[in-house]
C-alpha cells in the first residue's frame, strides 16, 4: 500500500530515480577512492572523486535527500484506506520540512549525501524524499551551524566532509566554474 503513495510522500518518480543513474561516474569515483589502499593512489583517487563531483554539479546533478516533517502535518488526518489514485488531498496546516540529519557515534549531526537511491535504501531515513542538487547539499552542510558537515553514503563506507573541506571544495569549485566560463567567452565563435 505504501508504494502506491510513494510519490505523494515525496518519494521519487521513476524519472527522478533514472536521473540519479547519471551519478554512476561519481559513484564509481567514490568507490575507487574508498577502496584504494596505496596512500599516493588514494590521494589521486580522492582528487578524481572531487573532480567528478564538480563536473556532475555543473551538469545540475541531483541526489535523493530525506526530509523530516517538522510539524507532523504531512500525514495528519490522512485516511490511507479510502484514498484513491487521482484524489485531491488537502492538508489541515502548512507542512514544514527540513533536510534530515544523521547522528554519528559522538553525537554530532551531519547532512547525508546519498549518491543514489540504492545507497539511501541501505538504511533508515525520513519518509519524505526529494531530489536536491549536490551543490545545495554541500552548501547547506557548510552553512548550517548545527551540523558538522556532509557525510557521503552514510550507510555504506561513510566519508565525512567537514566544514573545512566543504569550504575548500566550494571555493575551488566556484573558481573552476569562473575560469571555465571566462575561457569559453574568450574563444572565438565559429
C-alpha positions in Angstrom: 0.0 0.0 0.0 2.8 2.5 0.9 4.3 2.1 -2.6 1.1 3.4 -4.1 1.7 6.6 -2.1 5.4 6.9 -2.6 5.2 9.9 -4.9 2.7 11.5 -2.5 5.2 11.1 0.3 7.9 12.8 -1.7 9.2 9.5 -3.0 11.0 9.7 -6.3 9.2 9.1 -9.5 10.8 6.7 -12.0 12.0 9.7 -14.0 13.7 11.2 -10.9 15.3 7.9 -10.0 16.7 7.5 -13.5 18.3 10.9 -13.1 20.4 9.5 -10.2 21.7 6.9 -12.6 23.7 9.7 -14.2 25.6 9.8 -10.9 27.2 6.5 -11.8 30.6 8.1 -12.7 30.5 9.8 -9.3 29.7 6.6 -7.5 32.5 4.8 -9.4 35.0 7.5 -8.5 33.8 7.4 -4.9 34.2 3.6 -4.8 37.7 3.8 -6.3 38.7 6.4 -3.7 37.2 4.3 -0.8 38.8 1.1 -1.9 42.3 2.4 -2.7 44.9 1.3 -0.1 48.1 2.8 -1.5 48.3 6.3 0.1 49.6 8.1 -3.1 47.0 6.4 -5.3 44.3 7.1 -2.7 45.1 10.8 -2.8 44.9 10.8 -6.6 41.6 8.9 -6.4 40.3 11.4 -3.8 41.0 14.3 -6.2 39.4 12.4 -9.1 36.3 11.9 -6.9 36.2 15.7 -6.2 36.7 16.5 -9.9 33.9 14.2 -11.0 31.7 15.7 -8.3 32.5 19.2 -9.7 31.6 18.0 -13.2 28.3 16.5 -12.0 27.5 19.7 -10.1 27.9 21.8 -13.3 25.6 19.3 -15.0 22.9 20.0 -12.3 23.2 16.6 -10.7 20.7 15.8 -8.1 20.7 13.3 -5.2 17.9 11.9 -3.1 17.6 13.9 0.1 15.5 12.8 3.1 13.4 15.5 4.7 11.8 15.5 8.2 8.2 16.7 8.6 9.0 19.2 11.4 5.4 19.9 12.5 3.9 16.5 11.7 1.3 17.9 9.3 2.2 15.9 6.2 0.1 12.8 7.0 -2.1 14.2 9.8 -5.7 13.1 9.1 -4.7 11.0 6.0 -7.1 8.1 5.6 -5.0 5.8 3.5 -7.7 3.2 3.3 -10.1 5.5 1.5 -7.7 7.5 -0.8 -7.8 6.6 -4.5 -5.4 7.5 -7.2 -6.3 10.9 -8.5 -7.9 12.1 -5.3 -7.0 15.6 -4.1 -5.6 15.7 -0.6 -5.9 18.8 1.5 -3.6 19.4 4.4 -5.0 20.9 7.6 -2.0 23.2 8.0 1.2 24.2 6.2 3.9 21.5 6.1 7.3 22.5 7.4 10.2 20.4 6.1 13.9 20.4 6.9 16.7 18.3 5.5 17.1 15.3 7.7 20.4 14.8 9.5 22.3 11.7 10.6 23.9 11.5 14.0 27.3 9.9 14.5 28.6 7.9 17.4 30.0 11.1 19.0 26.5 12.7 18.9 27.4 15.1 16.0 24.8 15.8 13.3 25.7 15.5 9.6 23.8 16.0 6.4 23.7 12.8 4.3 24.8 12.9 0.7 23.4 9.8 -0.9 24.9 9.3 -4.3 21.9 7.1 -5.4 18.6 5.8 -4.2 20.3 2.4 -3.8 22.6 3.9 -1.2 19.8 5.7 0.6 17.8 2.4 0.8 20.6 0.6 2.7 19.4 2.1 6.0 16.5 4.0 7.6 15.9 7.6 6.7 12.9 10.0 6.9 9.9 9.0 4.8 9.9 12.2 2.7 12.5 12.0 -0.1 13.0 14.8 -2.7 15.7 15.4 -5.2 18.2 18.1 -4.3 21.2 19.4 -6.2 24.5 18.2 -4.9 25.8 21.7 -4.6 22.8 22.7 -2.4 23.6 19.8 -0.1 27.2 20.8 0.1 26.3 24.5 0.7 23.8 23.6 3.4 26.3 21.3 5.1 28.8 24.2 5.1 26.4 26.9 6.2 24.1 25.1 8.7 25.6 25.8 12.1 24.1 22.7 13.8 25.8 20.2 11.5 29.4 19.2 11.3 29.3 18.9 7.5 28.2 16.3 5.0 28.7 12.6 5.1 28.8 10.8 1.7 26.9 7.5 1.6 26.5 7.1 5.4 25.1 3.6 5.2 28.0 2.2 3.2 31.6 3.2 3.9 30.9 6.7 5.0 33.1 9.6 4.1 32.7 12.7 6.2 33.3 16.1 4.5 33.7 18.5 7.4 33.2 22.3 7.1 36.9 22.9 6.3 36.9 20.5 3.4 33.5 21.8 2.2 34.7 25.4 2.3 37.8 24.5 0.2 35.8 22.4 -2.3 33.1 25.1 -2.8 35.7 27.9 -3.1 37.7 25.9 -5.6 34.6 24.8 -7.5 33.4 28.4 -7.9 36.9 29.4 -9.1 36.9 26.5 -11.6 33.5 27.4 -12.9 34.5 31.1 -13.3 37.7 30.1 -15.1 35.9 27.8 -17.5 33.3 30.4 -18.2 36.0 33.0 -18.9 37.8 30.7 -21.2 34.6 29.9 -23.0 33.8 33.6 -23.5 37.4 34.2 -24.8 37.1 31.6 -27.5 36.3 32.8 -31.0 32.8 32.0 -32.1 32.7 29.7 -35.2 
